[in-house]
């Protein structure tokens, strides 16, 4: 099973090797191209360095790409989702790049539970991989600035995005320090600077989060904002928040002036 964006599923597409990224006359699909780096935007284009190619592949920064119900520019997709050494799938033709996305792997087949199957897999991958990228940023910051410790799998990208249909609703983004067990929940904000946390009458914040732990909210500029769970619980108890929900989640938006508190240093750091 391989993912293809909806807009391209009824078109004639030929498979191509990575060299097709330097020029293709017909609509060509290149899978598993490994992005080893990117240059700075110049003249509206972003050069991508692809493993095995002698020269960078230019991508129009403003290229509009659609996954399911959501559109995003190529520049934003690169910032939100793609990490060094990730595998990326590309569709390209004589006019240049048409769309690209993080390579999606499937661990199992779509099951009978349809609650999560209506979301386009490319859209799900974009949103969730952005969260995973932010989680790795937070993990590195906690290691370097607060002496906490995490396995390498939580610091480095695996190079693809994996979908497990049977376990989508159990996907977790928590970081738990191997030395002191401090838990940090990571929330990525792609398009705004809201302090948004998961909370509803059926799944209240206090039922799933300990006051002793923390939340890290990553804004679009990659800045990390630390909120203690005790602070969040206090705001919720005062009922000074705005509620919201969609078919997948329910949340509370905390006030912008909610006090930010950095997490504690690990009391049991690895020896230097």
N, C-alpha and C positions, 0 to 999 in steps of 0.2 A: 504494500500500500504506500503510495507516494502522494504528497499534497501538491495541489495546483490551485492557484487562486481562481475563484468562480468566473471572473471575466474572461478567462483564457481557456476554459475547459472545452469549448466547442470550436476552437480554432485549430488549424493544422500546424502542428509543432514537430520539429525534428530534434532528436537528441544530439548534443554536441560535446566535444572535448573542451577542456579549459581554454585552448587556443582560440575558440570561437568568440571569446570575449573581446578579442582584438579586432573583430570584424566579422559580421555574419550577414548574408544576403537575405535569408529567410528567417522566419521566427524560430529561434533555436533555444532549447532548454539545456543549460549547463548546471549539473548538480555537483555538490561536494567541493565547490571551489573554496580553497582555504584563504581567508583574508589574513595576511601577515602584518598589515599595517595600513595606515592611511595618511595622506598628506593634508596640508592646509587647503581650504577652499580658495580657488583662484578663478576669476572670470566666471563665477557661478558654477564651477565644477569642482568635485572632490575626487582626487586621484586615489584609487584603491590599489594597494600592492597585493597581488595574488600569487600564491605559491606556484612556481613553475613557469611564470611569464616574465619575459625580460624587461617589460615596461609596464607602468601603472595603467589601470583601466579607469578612464574618466567617467564619473557619474554626475549627472546634472543635479545640483543640490535641491532645486525646486521641483524635481520630478514628483508628480502626484501618484501615489500608489494606494490601491484600495484593497482592504482585506475585510470581507464580510460587509458590515455596515459602516466601517470606519476608514477614513482616508488619512494619509500621513505623507509628508514629504520625505524624499530619500535622506536628506540631511538629518531630520528628526529621527528617522528609523535607525540610522547609523549611531546617533548619540544615545538613543534609548536602549537599543537591543544588542548591537554587534560589539563583540570583544575581540581582542587580538587572538588569532589562530582559530576563530570560529569558522565552521563550514557554512557556506551560503549557496543557495540556489538562485540562478539568474535566468531571466528571459530577455533575449536581445534580438534585434533584427537590423536591417540596413539603416534604420533611423536612430539606432542607438539602444540604450538600455530601456526596457519597458517596465520591468518590475523585478525586485529581488526580495528574498526573505531568508531568515535563519533556517538551516536544514532541519526538517522535522523527522524524527524517528517515532515509530509506533511500537510499543512493547506488546500490545495485544489488540484485539479487534473490538469494534464498537459493540458494547453490550446492550442488554435490553433496557437499561435505565437511561431514559431519554432526557432527563432533566438538564444535562449539560451538553447534549449532542447538538443542540440547535445553534450554538455559537460556532462560527467559522473557525477551523483549526488554525488558520493563519492569524486571525485576530486574537485567538486565545494564546497562541505562541508569542505574538508581539507583546501583549500586555504582561504575560507571565514571565517571559524572558527579561523584560525590562525590570521586573521586580527582582529576578534572580541576579541580574547585573548590579542592581543597587545593593542587594544583600551582600554580594562579594565586596563591594566598596566599603560597606559598614564593617564587615568582618576584618578587612585589612586595617581599617582605622582603629578598631578595638584592639587589634594585635599591636599595632605600632604606637598608638597613643595611650592605651589603657592596660597594656600587658596581658590581655586575655589570650586564650589559645583555642584554635579551631582546626579541624582536619583540613588538609589541602583541598579536598573536594568542595569545601565551602568558601574557598579563596580563589580558586582557578576555575574558569569555564570548562565544561566538558567538551566544548566545541560544537554543540548541536543542541536542539531542544527536543526533549522526549515527552510524548503523550501516552499516558496510561489511562484508557477510558474508565476502567473499573475503579480507579482510585483518584479521579480528578478532585472530588470534594474533600479528599484527605490531604491534598498537597499543602505543605507547610513551609513557611519562610522563617521559622524561628532559628536564632543562633543561640546555642547553649555552650558556654565556656567549659572546656574540658578540665580546667583546673579548679574553678570555684562554682560552676553550675549557674552563673548569672544568665538569665534568659533575656534576649533582646528581640522584639518583634519588629520587622522592617516593613515600612509602608512607602511605596514609591508614588510620587505625584508627578505625572508626566506633563500635564497642561495647566496646573494651578499650584498655589502655595497654601493649600488647606491642611490643617491638622485634623485629618480624617481617620477615625479608628472604627473598628467593627463593633457594633453594638445594636441590640434590638431587644424587644420584650421577651422574645423566645430564646435569645442567646445574649444575655446581658454581659457586659464587659467583665464585671467582677467574677462571673462564674468561670471564665476561661483564662484570667490573668491575675497573677499574684502582685500584691502591692510592692513586693520586694524587687520586682523586675522592671524592665524599661521598654520603651518604644523608640525607634529611630525613624524619623520621617525624612525622606530624601526628596528635595525639591528639584525642579527642572534644571537648575544650574549645578546640580550634584552636591549642593550644600546639605549637611546632615543636621537635623534638629532633634535634640534629645528630650524626651518627656518621660518622667518616672511614672510608673503605673499608679503610684499613690496619688500623684498630682492629677492624673486623668480621672481616677475614681472620685476624687474630691470635686472636680468640675461636674462630673455626671450627677453626683449626689445633689449639687446645687441646681441642677436642671438648667444650666446656662449653656445650651448647645442647640444645634439645629439637626434634626433627624432627616434621613433620606433612605431610599431603597430602590432597587430594581429587581429584575427576575432572578438575579444571582446572589445578591448580597444586601445587607442593611447596615447603615453606618450612622455615626454621629460626627458632626463637624464642630470641633472645639473652637472657642474664641481665639483670635489671632494673638491676643496678649497672654495666652496660657503660659505660665512660667516654664522656661526651658532649664533643665537640670542635667548636666553631663553624668554619665554612669560612673560608678566607682572604679578605682584601679583594682585589678585582680590582686587579692591578698596572697595568692599562691602562684606567682609567675614562674615561668620557666627560667632556670639559671642562665645568666648572661654568658 
